């Protein structure tokens, strides 16, 4: 049922700010997950390797193209430089260097040249012989796009043919880089084929290797699924990988800790049930042993008053007054028993009087019931209260510790203290300690219901509980119970904040 507006508690500025932050976080749209979020890890790694291979292939193609362009230019320049010495050498080699024989010899000789095409023209500009344009064309294998990437701008040069000081014709020279480009294309194709085969082999090996490497992660996921189903017997064998072995070790520790926590919770539940039954039996015994005789006495005195009132003659006022006094005494005894019983079930002063006064009253009550033991308290500087839960926890812990000191430790002096402390980080804590000069902690002692209840109550509030041997000023040793509870000063309901985990002894 919703709380009426008139009865809702007012929001403090801090509570209002936190509520606003919560609403903002709820209204903020969730970030869209990338499209590869659902892919397996092995697929992602293989795709990353493929991407790296593609980038490397593009870089290699760029290097090949730049190197090939430079090499083709060098080859074209070298081929142009060899034509003129070849013409002179051909003319010198002829015994009868007449114009017609010279031109035909040059035409035949230039048919075998690569990287350049030479057309022999006579003095009238007519082509001699068939020329390279009419020769047999080779089948080209390099694709057009590859040729365009590498092919330099064509160069043409006319070389005059001179015999005995007379120009008998012209050699028209044109660069033809297709032969060199064909060689580069064959090299690039072979390199690409070898790289493809090598990369396929690497990807196949990587797929198998990743399957073996990531297999422990699959077992880890299965183990986590078993933990999710409350099967805390899950155990992972450490894999060969050092990093995954660390994860497996941590998993086994977490599973063991959860198993221990589950067992501890089971023991605690059984102890709580036992404690409830014991408390009910104790209350029933007190009602029978304490309230029963009082009620019987009240009934007997009431019957005696009725008999006195029914007697003929004058009423014996002295006997009526005696019976009334007996009834008043019995009622006072019943009230005392009722107050003690209610105070054990729930301290009635908590929340109504300051916490320090409740704790002092508790120690006075112990002093009254155990006059052979000296109880002292130091509760100066405490706030009026820290909330119902915290106040009750402090009260119960001091009550249980004092009870144990008298009942099990046979202590003659018990000193309880509680104080606030603020560290450098601004965290305020409530530190409670109870020291006694009793027999101390015996070796192999078993934790009873009282200590278990205190520990669970303190840890549920995010605090720390410790039980140790106390070294007193007079050289004796006893028991000391220390409790630390974190306090949030900005919370009006006395809620607590969890303390950082205490370092574990090595």
C-alpha positions as CSV (number, residue, x, y, z in Angstrom):
1,X,0.0,0.0,0.0
2,X,1.5,3.4,-0.9
3,X,2.5,5.7,1.9
4,X,0.3,8.9,2.1
5,X,2.2,12.0,1.2
6,X,1.6,13.5,4.6
7,X,3.3,10.6,6.3
8,X,6.3,10.2,4.0
9,X,9.6,11.2,5.6
10,X,11.3,14.3,4.3
11,X,14.3,13.9,1.9
12,X,17.6,15.3,3.0
13,X,19.7,17.1,0.4
14,X,22.1,14.1,0.2
15,X,19.2,11.7,-0.2
16,X,17.6,13.9,-2.8
17,X,20.9,14.1,-4.7
18,X,21.4,10.4,-4.7
19,X,17.8,9.8,-5.9
20,X,18.4,12.3,-8.7
21,X,21.6,10.5,-9.7
22,X,19.8,7.2,-9.7
23,X,17.0,8.6,-11.9
24,X,19.6,10.0,-14.3
25,X,21.4,6.7,-14.5
26,X,18.1,4.9,-15.2
27,X,17.1,7.4,-17.9
28,X,20.5,7.3,-19.6
29,X,20.3,5.1,-22.7
30,X,22.5,2.1,-22.7
31,X,25.5,2.2,-25.1
32,X,24.9,0.2,-28.2
33,X,27.1,-2.9,-28.3
34,X,29.4,-3.3,-31.4
35,X,28.3,-5.7,-34.0
36,X,31.2,-8.0,-33.2
37,X,30.2,-8.3,-29.5
38,X,28.7,-11.7,-30.0
39,X,31.5,-13.3,-32.0
40,X,33.7,-16.0,-30.5
41,X,37.1,-14.9,-29.3
42,X,38.8,-17.3,-31.8
43,X,36.9,-15.7,-34.7
44,X,37.9,-12.2,-33.6
45,X,41.6,-13.2,-33.3
46,X,41.6,-14.8,-36.8
47,X,39.9,-11.8,-38.3
48,X,42.5,-9.6,-36.7
49,X,45.2,-11.7,-38.2
50,X,43.5,-11.5,-41.6
51,X,43.2,-7.7,-41.3
52,X,47.0,-7.6,-40.5
53,X,47.7,-9.8,-43.5
54,X,45.6,-7.6,-45.8
55,X,47.4,-4.4,-44.6
56,X,50.8,-6.2,-45.1
57,X,49.7,-7.3,-48.6
58,X,48.7,-3.8,-49.5
59,X,52.0,-2.4,-48.2
60,X,53.9,-5.1,-50.1
61,X,52.0,-4.2,-53.3
62,X,52.9,-0.6,-52.9
63,X,56.6,-1.4,-52.4
64,X,56.5,-3.7,-55.5
65,X,54.9,-1.1,-57.6
66,X,57.3,1.7,-56.6
67,X,60.3,-0.6,-57.0
68,X,59.0,-1.8,-60.4
69,X,58.4,1.7,-61.7
70,X,62.0,2.6,-60.8
71,X,63.4,-0.6,-62.3
72,X,61.4,-0.1,-65.6
73,X,62.7,3.5,-66.0
74,X,66.3,2.3,-65.4
75,X,65.9,-0.5,-68.0
76,X,64.4,1.9,-70.6
77,X,67.2,4.3,-70.2
78,X,69.8,1.5,-70.5
79,X,68.1,0.1,-73.6
80,X,68.1,3.6,-75.3
81,X,71.8,3.9,-74.5
82,X,72.7,0.6,-76.2
83,X,71.0,1.4,-79.6
84,X,73.6,4.0,-80.8
85,X,76.7,1.8,-80.1
86,X,74.8,-1.1,-81.8
87,X,74.3,0.9,-85.0
88,X,78.0,1.9,-85.1
89,X,79.1,-1.6,-84.4
90,X,76.8,-3.0,-87.2
91,X,78.2,-0.6,-89.8
92,X,81.8,-1.4,-88.9
93,X,81.1,-5.1,-89.2
94,X,79.9,-4.9,-92.8
95,X,82.6,-5.4,-95.5
96,X,80.6,-3.6,-98.2
97,X,78.6,-1.0,-96.2
98,X,76.2,0.1,-99.0
99,X,73.1,1.9,-97.8
100,X,70.7,-1.0,-98.6
101,X,72.7,-3.7,-96.9
102,X,73.3,-1.5,-93.9
103,X,69.6,-0.7,-93.4
104,X,68.6,-4.4,-93.8
105,X,71.2,-5.6,-91.4
106,X,70.2,-3.0,-88.8
107,X,66.5,-4.0,-89.3
108,X,67.3,-7.7,-88.7
109,X,69.5,-7.0,-85.8
110,X,67.1,-4.7,-84.0
111,X,64.3,-7.3,-84.2
112,X,65.9,-9.1,-81.1
113,X,66.0,-6.1,-78.9
114,X,63.9,-5.9,-75.7
115,X,62.4,-2.9,-73.9
116,X,62.7,-0.8,-77.1
117,X,61.2,-1.0,-80.6
118,X,63.4,0.3,-83.5
119,X,62.0,1.1,-86.9
120,X,64.5,1.5,-89.7
121,X,63.6,4.2,-92.2
122,X,65.5,5.0,-95.5
123,X,66.5,8.4,-96.7
124,X,63.1,9.0,-98.2
125,X,61.4,8.1,-94.8
126,X,60.1,4.7,-96.0
127,X,60.2,1.8,-93.6
128,X,62.8,-0.8,-94.4
129,X,61.7,-4.5,-94.0
130,X,58.8,-5.5,-91.9
131,X,59.7,-3.5,-88.7
132,X,58.6,-4.3,-85.2
133,X,55.0,-3.2,-85.8
134,X,54.5,-6.1,-88.3
135,X,56.4,-8.7,-86.2
136,X,54.8,-11.5,-84.2
137,X,53.1,-10.2,-81.0
138,X,53.6,-12.2,-77.9
139,X,50.6,-13.1,-75.7
140,X,50.6,-10.7,-72.7
141,X,49.7,-12.0,-69.3
142,X,49.9,-8.9,-67.1
143,X,46.4,-7.3,-66.6
144,X,45.8,-3.9,-67.9
145,X,45.4,-2.3,-64.4
146,X,48.9,-3.6,-63.4
147,X,50.4,-2.3,-66.6
148,X,48.9,1.1,-65.9
149,X,50.3,1.2,-62.4
150,X,53.9,0.6,-63.5
151,X,54.2,1.7,-67.2
152,X,56.1,5.0,-67.4
153,X,55.5,7.7,-70.0
154,X,56.7,6.5,-73.5
155,X,59.9,8.0,-74.9
156,X,60.8,8.4,-78.6
157,X,64.1,9.2,-80.2
158,X,65.2,9.4,-83.8
159,X,68.8,8.3,-84.4
160,X,70.4,9.2,-87.8
161,X,72.2,6.4,-89.7
162,X,75.4,7.8,-91.3
163,X,77.8,5.9,-93.6
164,X,81.0,7.6,-94.9
165,X,79.6,11.0,-93.8
166,X,76.3,10.5,-95.7
167,X,73.0,10.0,-93.9
168,X,71.4,7.0,-95.5
169,X,68.4,6.6,-93.1
170,X,66.9,7.0,-89.6
171,X,66.4,4.6,-86.7
172,X,63.1,5.5,-84.9
173,X,63.4,4.3,-81.4
174,X,60.4,3.9,-79.1
175,X,60.5,2.6,-75.5
176,X,58.5,-0.6,-74.9
177,X,58.3,-1.5,-71.1
178,X,55.9,-4.3,-71.5
179,X,58.6,-6.9,-71.4
180,X,59.9,-5.7,-68.1
181,X,56.4,-5.3,-66.7
182,X,55.7,-8.9,-67.7
183,X,58.7,-10.0,-65.7
184,X,57.5,-8.0,-62.7
185,X,54.0,-9.4,-63.0
186,X,55.4,-13.0,-63.0
187,X,57.5,-12.3,-59.9
188,X,54.6,-10.6,-58.1
189,X,52.2,-13.4,-59.0
190,X,54.6,-16.0,-57.7
191,X,55.2,-14.0,-54.5
192,X,51.4,-13.6,-54.0
193,X,50.7,-17.3,-54.5
194,X,53.5,-18.2,-52.1
195,X,52.2,-15.7,-49.5
196,X,48.7,-17.0,-49.9
197,X,49.7,-20.6,-49.3
198,X,51.8,-19.5,-46.3
199,X,49.0,-17.4,-44.8
200,X,46.5,-20.2,-45.3
201,X,48.8,-22.6,-43.5
202,X,49.4,-20.0,-40.7
203,X,45.6,-19.4,-40.3
204,X,45.0,-23.2,-40.1
205,X,47.7,-23.6,-37.5
206,X,46.4,-20.5,-35.7
207,X,42.9,-21.9,-35.6
208,X,44.1,-25.2,-34.1
209,X,46.4,-23.4,-31.7
210,X,43.7,-21.0,-30.5
211,X,41.3,-23.9,-30.1
212,X,43.8,-25.5,-27.7
213,X,44.7,-22.2,-26.0
214,X,41.1,-21.0,-25.5
215,X,39.8,-24.4,-24.4
216,X,40.5,-23.6,-20.7
217,X,38.3,-20.6,-21.1
218,X,35.5,-22.9,-22.1
219,X,36.1,-25.0,-19.0
220,X,36.1,-21.8,-17.0
221,X,32.7,-20.8,-18.4
222,X,31.4,-24.3,-17.6
223,X,32.7,-23.9,-14.0
224,X,31.1,-20.5,-13.6
225,X,27.8,-22.0,-14.8
226,X,28.1,-24.7,-12.1
227,X,28.8,-22.0,-9.5
228,X,25.7,-20.1,-10.8
229,X,23.7,-23.3,-10.2
230,X,25.1,-23.4,-6.6
231,X,27.4,-26.3,-7.4
232,X,30.4,-25.3,-5.3
233,X,32.3,-28.5,-6.0
234,X,33.5,-27.2,-9.3
235,X,37.2,-27.5,-9.8
236,X,39.5,-26.5,-12.7
237,X,42.8,-28.2,-13.4
238,X,45.5,-25.6,-14.0
239,X,46.3,-25.3,-17.7
240,X,49.8,-24.9,-19.2
241,X,49.4,-21.2,-19.8
242,X,50.7,-19.2,-16.8
243,X,48.0,-16.5,-17.0
244,X,45.2,-19.0,-17.4
245,X,46.7,-21.1,-14.6
246,X,46.4,-18.0,-12.3
247,X,42.7,-17.6,-13.3
248,X,42.1,-21.3,-12.6
249,X,43.7,-21.0,-9.2
250,X,41.6,-18.0,-8.3
251,X,38.5,-19.8,-9.5
252,X,39.2,-22.8,-7.3
253,X,39.8,-20.4,-4.4
254,X,36.5,-18.6,-5.0
255,X,34.7,-22.0,-5.3
256,X,36.2,-23.1,-2.1
257,X,35.3,-19.9,-0.3
258,X,31.7,-20.1,-1.6
259,X,31.6,-23.7,-0.4
260,X,32.9,-22.7,3.0
261,X,30.4,-19.8,3.2
262,X,27.6,-22.0,2.3
263,X,28.6,-24.5,4.9
264,X,29.0,-21.7,7.4
265,X,25.5,-20.4,6.5
266,X,24.1,-23.8,7.1
267,X,25.8,-24.1,10.5
268,X,24.6,-20.6,11.3
269,X,21.0,-21.4,10.4
270,X,21.2,-24.5,12.5
271,X,22.6,-22.5,15.4
272,X,19.9,-19.9,15.0
273,X,17.2,-22.5,15.1
274,X,18.9,-24.1,18.1
275,X,19.2,-20.6,19.7
276,X,15.5,-19.9,19.1
277,X,14.5,-23.2,20.6
278,X,16.8,-22.6,23.6
279,X,15.4,-19.1,24.0
280,X,11.8,-20.4,23.9
281,X,12.7,-23.2,26.4
282,X,14.4,-20.7,28.7
283,X,11.4,-18.3,28.5
284,X,9.0,-21.2,29.1
285,X,11.1,-22.3,32.1
286,X,11.1,-18.8,33.6
287,X,7.4,-18.5,33.1
288,X,6.9,-21.8,34.8
289,X,9.4,-21.3,37.6
290,X,9.0,-17.6,38.2
291,X,5.6,-16.5,37.1
292,X,3.8,-19.7,38.0
293,X,4.4,-19.5,41.8
294,X,3.6,-15.8,41.7
295,X,0.3,-16.4,39.9
296,X,-0.5,-19.3,42.3
297,X,0.2,-17.0,45.3
298,X,-2.0,-14.3,43.8
299,X,-4.8,-16.8,43.3
300,X,-4.4,-18.1,46.9
301,X,-4.4,-14.6,48.4
302,X,-7.4,-13.6,46.3
303,X,-9.3,-16.7,47.5
304,X,-8.3,-15.8,51.1
305,X,-9.7,-12.3,50.6
306,X,-12.9,-13.8,49.3
307,X,-13.2,-16.1,52.3
308,X,-12.6,-13.2,54.7
309,X,-15.2,-11.1,52.9
310,X,-17.8,-14.0,53.1
311,X,-17.3,-14.6,56.8
312,X,-20.3,-13.6,59.1
313,X,-19.7,-10.8,61.5
314,X,-17.2,-8.1,61.4
315,X,-14.4,-8.2,58.8
316,X,-10.9,-8.7,60.1
317,X,-9.3,-5.6,58.6
318,X,-5.8,-6.5,59.7
319,X,-5.9,-9.8,57.9
320,X,-7.3,-8.1,54.8
321,X,-4.4,-5.5,54.9
322,X,-1.9,-8.4,55.3
323,X,-3.4,-10.2,52.2
324,X,-3.4,-6.9,50.3
325,X,0.3,-6.3,51.2
326,X,1.1,-9.9,50.1
327,X,-0.7,-9.2,46.8
328,X,1.2,-6.0,46.2
329,X,4.5,-7.6,47.0
330,X,3.8,-10.4,44.5
331,X,2.7,-7.9,41.8
332,X,5.9,-6.0,42.4
333,X,7.9,-9.2,41.9
334,X,5.9,-10.1,38.8
335,X,6.7,-6.6,37.4
336,X,10.4,-7.0,38.1
337,X,10.4,-10.4,36.4
338,X,8.4,-9.1,33.5
339,X,10.8,-6.1,33.1
340,X,13.9,-8.3,33.1
341,X,12.4,-10.6,30.6
342,X,11.3,-7.8,28.2
343,X,14.7,-6.2,28.6
344,X,16.4,-9.4,27.5
345,X,14.1,-9.7,24.5
346,X,14.3,-6.1,23.5
347,X,16.0,-3.3,25.6
348,X,13.2,-0.9,26.1
349,X,15.5,2.2,26.6
350,X,17.1,2.0,23.1
351,X,15.8,4.8,20.9
352,X,14.3,6.6,23.9
353,X,17.3,7.6,25.9
354,X,20.9,8.2,24.7
355,X,23.0,5.1,23.8
356,X,25.6,5.8,26.4
357,X,22.9,5.9,29.2
358,X,21.6,2.5,27.9
359,X,25.0,1.0,28.0
360,X,25.7,2.3,31.5
361,X,22.4,0.9,32.7
362,X,23.3,-2.4,31.2
363,X,26.6,-2.5,33.2
364,X,24.8,-1.5,36.4
365,X,22.4,-4.3,35.9
366,X,25.3,-6.7,35.5
367,X,26.9,-5.3,38.7
368,X,23.6,-5.8,40.5
369,X,23.3,-9.4,39.4
370,X,27.0,-10.2,39.8
371,X,28.3,-8.2,42.7
372,X,31.6,-10.2,42.9
373,X,32.7,-8.7,39.5
374,X,33.6,-5.1,38.9
375,X,32.0,-3.6,35.7
376,X,33.3,-0.3,34.3
377,X,32.3,1.6,31.2
378,X,33.7,4.4,29.1
379,X,31.1,5.8,26.6
380,X,31.9,9.5,26.5
381,X,31.6,11.3,23.2
382,X,29.0,9.0,21.7
383,X,26.1,10.4,19.8
384,X,22.6,10.1,21.1
385,X,22.1,7.2,18.7
386,X,23.3,5.7,15.5
387,X,20.0,4.1,14.3
388,X,18.1,1.2,15.7
389,X,20.2,-1.6,14.1
390,X,23.6,-0.1,15.1
391,X,22.5,0.7,18.7
392,X,21.0,-2.7,19.2
393,X,24.2,-4.4,17.7
394,X,26.4,-2.5,20.1
395,X,24.1,-3.2,23.1
396,X,24.0,-7.0,22.3
397,X,27.7,-7.3,21.7
398,X,28.5,-5.7,25.1
399,X,25.8,-7.7,26.7
400,X,27.0,-11.0,25.3
401,X,30.7,-10.3,25.9
402,X,30.0,-9.4,29.5
403,X,28.0,-12.5,30.0
404,X,30.7,-14.7,28.5
405,X,33.3,-13.0,30.7
406,X,31.4,-13.8,33.9
407,X,29.9,-17.2,32.9
408,X,32.9,-18.8,31.0
409,X,35.9,-16.7,32.0
410,X,35.2,-16.2,35.7
411,X,36.4,-12.6,35.3
412,X,36.7,-10.2,38.3
413,X,37.0,-7.1,36.2
414,X,35.2,-6.2,33.0
415,X,35.8,-3.0,31.1
416,X,33.7,-1.9,28.2
417,X,34.3,1.1,26.0
418,X,32.9,2.7,22.8
419,X,34.1,5.7,20.9
420,X,33.9,7.4,17.5
421,X,37.0,7.7,15.4
422,X,37.6,9.4,12.0
423,X,40.5,8.5,9.8
424,X,42.4,10.6,7.3
425,X,40.0,9.7,4.5
426,X,37.1,11.1,6.5
427,X,35.5,7.7,7.3
428,X,33.9,7.7,10.7
429,X,33.8,4.4,12.6
430,X,32.4,3.3,15.9
431,X,34.9,1.2,17.8
432,X,33.7,-1.0,20.7
433,X,35.9,-3.2,23.0
434,X,35.2,-5.4,26.0
435,X,38.1,-6.5,28.1
436,X,38.2,-8.9,31.0
437,X,40.8,-10.5,33.3
438,X,39.3,-14.0,33.1
439,X,40.8,-17.3,32.1
440,X,41.3,-16.1,28.5
441,X,40.9,-18.1,25.3
442,X,41.6,-21.7,25.8
443,X,43.4,-23.6,23.0
444,X,41.1,-25.3,20.6
445,X,38.1,-23.4,22.0
446,X,34.8,-23.8,20.1
447,X,32.9,-20.8,18.9
448,X,29.5,-20.8,20.6
449,X,26.2,-19.4,19.6
450,X,26.8,-16.0,21.3
451,X,30.1,-15.3,19.5
452,X,28.7,-16.6,16.2
453,X,25.7,-14.3,16.5
454,X,27.9,-11.3,17.3
455,X,30.2,-12.0,14.4
456,X,27.4,-12.4,11.9
457,X,25.5,-9.4,13.2
458,X,28.7,-7.2,12.9
459,X,29.7,-8.5,9.5
460,X,26.1,-8.0,8.2
461,X,26.5,-4.3,9.0
462,X,29.8,-4.1,7.1
463,X,32.0,-4.1,10.2
464,X,34.8,-6.2,11.6
465,X,34.8,-8.5,14.7
466,X,37.9,-9.9,16.4
467,X,38.4,-12.0,19.5
468,X,41.9,-12.0,21.1
469,X,43.9,-12.4,24.3
470,X,44.1,-9.2,26.3
471,X,47.3,-8.1,28.1
472,X,46.3,-6.2,31.2
473,X,48.2,-3.6,33.2
474,X,48.7,-6.0,36.2
475,X,50.4,-8.6,33.9
476,X,47.3,-10.9,33.8
477,X,45.8,-12.1,30.5
478,X,42.2,-12.2,29.7
479,X,39.9,-11.8,26.7
480,X,39.2,-8.8,24.6
481,X,36.4,-8.4,22.0
482,X,36.9,-5.7,19.4
483,X,34.2,-4.5,17.1
484,X,34.5,-1.8,14.4
485,X,31.3,-0.5,12.7
486,X,31.4,2.1,9.9
487,X,29.1,5.0,10.4
488,X,27.8,7.4,7.6
489,X,27.2,10.7,9.4
490,X,25.0,12.0,6.5
491,X,22.5,9.2,6.9
492,X,19.7,10.0,9.3
493,X,18.5,6.4,9.6
494,X,21.8,5.2,11.1
495,X,22.7,3.0,8.2
496,X,26.3,2.0,7.9
497,X,28.8,1.7,5.1
498,X,31.0,-1.4,4.5
499,X,34.6,-1.2,5.8
500,X,37.5,-2.1,3.5
501,X,38.5,-5.6,3.9
502,X,41.1,-6.1,6.6
503,X,44.5,-7.5,5.4
504,X,44.8,-11.2,6.0
505,X,47.8,-12.5,8.0
506,X,50.4,-14.2,5.9
